[in-house]
């Protein structure tokens, strides 16, 4: 499972267990003592609940009993819950006995607490599992995996991965079959990037199996995927090295099903991947706890930003309409994290035929590389020039932030046309969610005239990402917008 969702699962299950203990303790107390009210020392009685909660925390932390939570069936889940509560009760009773509180515990109370807590915890966990599985396997959240395996192992590999993929939030989107005789050429040379189409391509459990792994990273440059799983035990490891390095350059996490020495700059770790023991190579060194905080902040910013956008729309909409015919809002397909497509929203700042006229202006492009920039662009309306200068045209993107397509801070999302011309180095700038603002925007975006400089700033942001850096960029963005620095 993706570390982000594993972290979320851990904390939510911990919270569920704690809530169930508290509610079960209160209900058991109500059943046992409601009429007689013979608690003994009432304060000590409720301090017992604190002891239960402490052992809940200790057990969750040290036993790691939720590691296979998503793939457990109903029976295994019930057994796990019973084991957890039994250990908690036994350990707690021992402590209560040692601190001489045992005389306040009623056996009838303990009986009702255990019965209520077992069934409440069990049903709460089953309910959460249903919604959690549905969430992590959705189109927007599922981790898209490309499989590379030997032809003779492809069917068993796909079936084994598929058996747990949905439960763990993975989706196998494509596979490439190879053999011991394949050279595994991974050159990214544009002249060498033709896709070899073999009439023997086939499907296994709905997964399209492509033949050969020649130029595999070139063939996958514009495909939306997040991770790669390699299962080639009979192919020399040196033949696979260039492929892993190619995916590393793209910022793609790679899982290799055999031991392989560390290489390149990628962080190497040994872990489980859907019932396989793998060596994982990843350029992602970020903490998913901090990314979770980043996402919470994005949701808050998205809500506030949309409220602000609604107010601004009341004034801008008539001005945009009066200035030139066409809609108030402009939408365009952009490329987000790891190649995912999404619709970006802005206030319209150009005439409605801007895309058609762009071809006529290509010769006046002042940007070297894959981006188009032109001072005094004739396609921009009068109102458009003002809202671009003040960055008001970007406000509707708070909807993209709230949806999760974008973040408040990140890299610039390219157009589909730009993305089709990317190489592996350029693609790594999409290994993180694109943002409304970023290093490029606060570094005088209109003064940068080389796309490679934009990429360098984006990769610098990704490689050194921190929450502190995000807040610094947000603060500098306010300054840039307020004084109109770098916007034309």
Phi, psi and omega in degrees: 000145176304138183301328180298313181284332176296320177296316179298316179301315182302312185287323179292317178295321176300317179294319178300313180300318181295315180296318180297322178297315181296312181295318179296321179297317180294317180293318178297322177295319180296318180293317186280321191245002186303315184270319186278327180053038181254060181295334194084243173268107186295325180296313179297325179302315181281341173291335175299323177299323178296321177297316178301316182295322178297317179290332174298314179297314181298315182295317179297323185285313187270325184279336181050046187283358180259007186297330179249025185305313187291335183259358178286138175279182183298315183295314180296325178295319180295317179297319180296319179295315179299317180297316180300311183291324179296314179297318180297316181294313182298312181296319180294319180297321178299314180296316180298322178295317183293327180266010172064041172254003190298332184290344181270352182272123175271135179296326178293321177298313180300319179301309181295323179298314181297314182298311182295316184294321179300309185285323178294315179296317181299309183290326177295320180290322178295318180296315179296321180299319180300310182287326181293314178300318181296321182291310186286342180261004180291164182302321185281337185252337185299138176279119185272122187246135171256131182255133172240119184211159174295146186304318182290339182258356188299313184297313180295324179295311181298315182294320180292317179294320183293333184298330181239357188302311184296320181295333184258006176082024178251156175218121179279115187258340183193156178217151180232121181266138179225174178224172182299332184278347181295144181277342180057043178292126184240029182297139178260013180299131183300329181284353186241019190257018178294143179273125179280115181259121184248133180294348181270009175304144181214179182238143173229119182051039178083359180266127180284120180262117178264150181271136172082153179237016176297134178053038188297321180291326176296322181288341183252006187304317184258008179275139177280108177206160188246323186218162179232137174244125183246125179231086184226067186294337184261003178258131180309138184298329180295336179284342182262343186305313183296327178295315179297318178296325177296317178290328176299317180299328180278352182080022183263132176287132183238131177251123182247129190276013175220162177295137178212133182302154176299148182211159175058208182262355186291143175287130184253135179213155178254127184203180176265141176223097178048059177074006173251144171268122189229158165264125183251130177249123183216138174273354183275109180252012185279155176273129181289339174293317178290325175295326178295318176297319178301318180293320177298319178294322177298319180297314178299313180296323179297318180294312179297317181297322179291325176297317177296319179299320179299319179293314181296325181301324180303327182264323184282324185305310179298322181296316180296319181293317181290330184287320181201148179292148179134176182288160177287320183256150178241134177234148183208143177286125177239170181250124182255211187303127177052035171092004179289137178268145175206163178268123177262146184240139177214163165288136183293126180241000182235165173293156188292344179261022186300318182295321180292323182283344181300322181298326180289338186258000184306324183292343181258012179298126181264005182251127177276123179116215192269355180260156177248123176222136181212125177286141183057046179299119183293349180280346183275131179284172179295313177295323179300321179297322180291313184288336174287318180298323181265000181063018177292336180296341183275347188304319180299345179292350174298335174293318176298323179293315180296323180287338181098359176293328182227168174242167178295320179237135180179210179256164181285128178283124182283162172285164179297322180298316178296316186298326180296342181260005183290154165251183183298322181297315179294323185296333183297340177291350177260011179282358175229152181301130180295160187230164176290324176226170182184189181299323181297316183294325182269000181257022180078066190301327180280347178270347179275126187242010180227125181299328178299328177291324176297315180297318180300317179294319180295316180290328175297318178297313182296314185289337183242022188298140173203161177297323178300317179299319179300313182294326177294319179294320178298316179298316180291330178296318177302318179295314182297316182291318183298320182257005176064032182284129171077004180251132180226000000 
